[in-house]
């Protein structure tokens, strides 16, 4: 039961990548659209997606 296969290692690697991208995305969205982030229930990912969708 001590062996860790490739799937758990991949999950850890993907989470690290997501964390890194979130770190990069937060200041960008905050500087471009702080008014979106001020809305209840709108976080960085939602605001970022709205910005991309709206163009």
C-alpha positions as CSV (number, residue, x, y, z in Angstrom):
1,X,0.0,0.0,0.0
2,X,3.0,2.3,0.2
3,X,3.5,2.5,-3.6
4,X,2.3,5.7,-5.3
5,X,1.4,5.3,-8.9
6,X,1.5,7.8,-11.7
7,X,-2.0,9.1,-11.2
8,X,-1.5,10.6,-7.8
9,X,1.8,12.1,-8.9
10,X,0.1,13.6,-11.9
11,X,-2.6,15.1,-9.7
12,X,0.0,16.7,-7.5
13,X,1.8,18.1,-10.5
14,X,-1.4,19.5,-12.0
15,X,-2.4,21.1,-8.7
16,X,1.0,22.8,-8.6
17,X,0.5,24.1,-12.1
18,X,-3.0,25.4,-11.3
19,X,-1.7,27.2,-8.2
20,X,1.1,28.8,-10.3
21,X,-1.4,30.0,-12.9
22,X,-3.8,31.3,-10.2
23,X,-0.9,33.3,-8.8
24,X,-0.3,34.8,-12.2
25,X,-4.0,35.4,-13.0
26,X,-4.9,37.2,-9.7
27,X,-2.9,40.4,-10.2
28,X,-3.9,40.6,-13.9
29,X,-7.6,40.4,-13.2
30,X,-7.4,42.6,-10.2
31,X,-5.7,45.4,-12.2
32,X,-8.0,45.1,-15.2
33,X,-11.4,44.6,-13.5
34,X,-11.5,45.3,-9.8
35,X,-15.2,46.2,-10.1
36,X,-16.0,42.6,-11.2
37,X,-14.2,41.2,-8.2
38,X,-16.2,43.5,-6.0
39,X,-19.4,41.8,-7.0
40,X,-20.8,39.1,-4.6
41,X,-19.9,35.6,-5.8
42,X,-17.4,36.7,-8.5
43,X,-13.9,35.5,-7.9
44,X,-10.8,35.7,-10.0
45,X,-11.6,32.7,-12.3
46,X,-15.1,33.9,-13.0
47,X,-14.0,37.5,-13.6
48,X,-11.2,36.2,-15.9
49,X,-13.6,34.1,-17.9
50,X,-16.0,37.0,-18.3
51,X,-13.2,39.2,-19.5
52,X,-12.1,36.6,-22.1
53,X,-15.7,36.0,-23.2
54,X,-16.5,39.7,-23.6
55,X,-13.3,40.3,-25.4
